[in-house]
Amino acid sequence: MFDVVAIGAGMAGLMCARQLRQAGYAVAVVEKSRGPGGRVATRRVQGGRADHGARYLEPQGDAVRGLIEDLVDRDLLKLWTDTVGEFRNGEIAAIPKSCYAAPDGMNAIGKYLAEGLDIWYGRRVQAISRTDNQMWHLALEVTDGNLDKPQESIAKAVVVAIPAPQALMFLDSDIGLQPDFLDKLRSIEYDPCIAAIAGYPAAKQQDLDSLNPLRKSVFFPDNSDLDWIGLDSSKRIDLSQPVFVVHSSAVFAERYLEAVNLEVAGRELLDRAAEYLMPWLKEPEWLQVHRWRYAFCRNSLPVACLPAGGNLPLVCAGDLCGGDSLPDSFASRIDGALRSGLAAANWVNSQLSETGV
């Protein structure tokens, strides 16, 4: 039995669990994937690595600013670029912006936040119920084939730090949650994103080195297909070949939301990138494609966290909260998730303190 179980090892869940553990609580984190970080994600590619989720951290907001300072002090994060490009009317305008990236991959951030935590990977919450002695019982589904790990857990409090549609799969049931709480969760919508990761011949690095200036990060605010293109290999110390990551617009991703073969979507994104940047971008040596069904929260709630109400502590946290805290941007979403995790930890602490835990 735990004092608290946090569902989801993304930024909010890890920050919440970390805070509660430091306060002396027995905390477990349940995560359906194989590692921490959530959408702050890195994958192995052709002997290297590429960030197919969060692109970088930007010091916008107190929570993410403090995290950047900690990670820089530990040599886990470096300034990647101080200027991004914005493609408008056929030209790339330079926009000053401090972007910090992890040379070993952005999932190094999740690994740092996960240090010292009891995390149950490869487990998805299938159902949640109340026990006779007023605890939460979590039934866990195996996602990694490892049946040796526990498939259930008991907790005095639960923090739900995953996208709202995933949370509703087990919260929208007969467990006595307030209708207003569930209605708020149902109202939250997400934009999807297709991420194409493409590697090119090492000789193409000379073409990139000849560009002046070289824009490592380019946004496409007026494009119906493209959202962002990043030279991911420029984050790495062990550069072996140019690697680009292309993020689609939400409109583009909607067209491929249920597609079985995502390579078609990836090729189409590279064709668009080649039209606006280098023509050879449409001819990669290799290509990997990932679909983010819940990439960006479209209408987050104007609260720091979302308590369920009732006599058993349960609270939702993540980028579904904090909608009015900062101007909507990629950076503000990460800061909002971190602050929401902290707010959820403070709320849980207040609830358990009242019960004498």
Stockholm file with secondary structure:
# STOCKHOLM 1.0

chainA/1-357         MFDVVAIGAGMAGLMCARQLRQAGYAVAVVEKSRGPGGRVATRRVQGGRADHGARYLEPQGDAVRGLIEDLVDRDLLKLWTDTVGEFRNGEIAAIPKSCYAAPDGMNAIGKYLAEGLDIWYGRRVQAISRTDNQMWHLALEVTDGNLDKPQESIAKAVVVAIPAPQALMFLDSDIGLQPDFLDKLRSIEYDPCIAAIAGYPAAKQQDLDSLNPLRKSVFFPDNSDLDWIGLDSSKRIDLSQPVFVVHSSAVFAERYLEAVNLEVAGRELLDRAAEYLMPWLKEPEWLQVHRWRYAFCRNSLPVACLPAGGNLPLVCAGDLCGGDSLPDSFASRIDGALRSGLAAANWVNSQLSETGV
#=GR chainA/1-357 SS CEEEEEECCSHHHHHHHHHHHHTTCCEEEEESSSSSCTTSCEEEETTEEEECSCCCBCCCSHHHHHHHHHHHHTTSCEEEEEEEEEEETTEEEEEEEEEEECTTCTHHHHHHHHTTCEEEETEEEEEEEECTTSCEEEEEEESSSCTTSCSEEEEEEEEECSCHHHHHHHHSSSSCCCHHHHHHHHHCCEEEEEEEEEECCTTHHHHHHTCSSCCSEEECTTCSSEEEEEEGGGGCSSCCSCEEEEEECHHHHHHTTTCSCTHHHHHHHHHHHHHHSCGGGGSCSEEEEEEEEEEEESSCBSSSCEECCSSSCEEECSTTBCTTSSCSSHHHHHHHHHHHHHHHHHHHHHHHHHTTC
#=GC SS_cons         CEEEEEECCSHHHHHHHHHHHHTTCCEEEEESSSSSCTTSCEEEETTEEEECSCCCBCCCSHHHHHHHHHHHHTTSCEEEEEEEEEEETTEEEEEEEEEEECTTCTHHHHHHHHTTCEEEETEEEEEEEECTTSCEEEEEEESSSCTTSCSEEEEEEEEECSCHHHHHHHHSSSSCCCHHHHHHHHHCCEEEEEEEEEECCTTHHHHHHTCSSCCSEEECTTCSSEEEEEEGGGGCSSCCSCEEEEEECHHHHHHTTTCSCTHHHHHHHHHHHHHHSCGGGGSCSEEEEEEEEEEEESSCBSSSCEECCSSSCEEECSTTBCTTSSCSSHHHHHHHHHHHHHHHHHHHHHHHHHTTC
//
